[in-house]
Amino acid sequence: MKKTLCTVLSLLLVFTLLYGCRNFKPSSTGRAVVSGSSCLIVLNGSPTVMINSSDDEDLFSDVRTGDLIKIKHANEIMESYPPQVNVYSCKIVSKGTADDVDKEVLDELASHGWDYE
């Protein structure tokens, strides 16, 4: 009985540790802004450059300005202007147009030399 209890508790501990060591990638949803070869996502009113860190070279190829997208990304956001984040997956939730993006964000990007398509 003691041996069985120790085995069960040991297995439970091992599985708990393995589960806790998983590499979680947070997800975020926002509007896309496509500018030349760059793709940005507007999160909480702030544009963030998305860096393709996946094996899919065409990760952002179907994304258009105004689309509502959901991304899985790294925890760290690089402090630059605009900020940058490594993205591992990108899914279009719904299609949109430039009218769906906050005009203030587009004006701010334009004042820094970013054009959008």
N, C-alpha and C positions, 0 to 999 in steps of 0.2 A: 504494500500500500504506500509506504513511504517513498519507495523507488518510483512508482508511477506518478505520485504527486510531484516529485522533483523533476521528472522528465517533462510533465505537462507544463510546470512553471518555467522550466528552462526554454522550452519551445515557445511559450508565450512571450518570454523576454526577448528571444531572438527575433521573432516576427515583429514585435513592437519596435525594436531597434532598426530593423530593415525598413519598416514603413516610415519611420522618422527620418531616415537618410535619403528618401526620395528627392529628386531634383524638381521642385515645384516651379512652374513658370506661371507668373500671374497673367491674367488677361484683362484687356481694356477695350472699351467700345467708344468710337468717336467718328467724326467726319473726316474724310480724306481730302487732301489738297495735293494735286499732282503738279510738279514744277520741273519741266524738262525731264531729266533722268532720275530726279528725286521724288520721293513720296513722303508726305507728312501726314500726321494724324493730329486732329485738334482734340486735346484732352482738357477738360475744365477750362475752356476758353484760351488755352495756350497751345500753339503749334509745336509739334515734336517731330524731328526727322527720324524716319524709320530706316534702319540699316538692315539689309537682308542678311541674316545669319543662318539661313536654312540651306539645305542642299538644292532647293528649287530656284533656279536662276530666274524663272518667270513668276516669282511670288507676287509681285505687284502689277503684272502685265494687264490684268483685267480691271484694275482699280481706276476709277475716274474721279475727278474733283466733285465733291458733294456726296459721294457714296458713304453710307453708314457701314463701317467695317469693325470687325472684332479681331484683335491681334493677341497672340501669346508672345510674351517678351521677357527679357532679362529683368531681374529686380533692379539693377542699377540703371539710372538715367544719367548720361554724361552731361556735365554742366558746361554748356556752351550756349550760343544763341543762334538759331533756336536749339533747344536741348535735343539730344540724340539718344535713341534706344535700339538695342539689338532685338530684331523680331524673328521669331521662329515659325510662325504660321499667321496667315491672314485670310479671313473669310469675309466676303461681302454679305452683310445682313440685308441691306436693301439698297437699290440704286437711288441716286440723287443727282442734283445739279449744283452748280456754284452758288445758286440762290439759297441752298440749304446750309451753307457755311456762314458763320457769323461774319458780317461785313467788316467789323472792326479788326478781326483777325486777318482777313485778306488785305485790308488797307495797311496794317502793321507790317505784314510780310512784304508788300509792294514797296513800302518806305525803306526796306532793307535790301531791295534789289531782287526779290523773289517774284517771278511771274508765275501765274498758274494757268493751266489748260482747261 
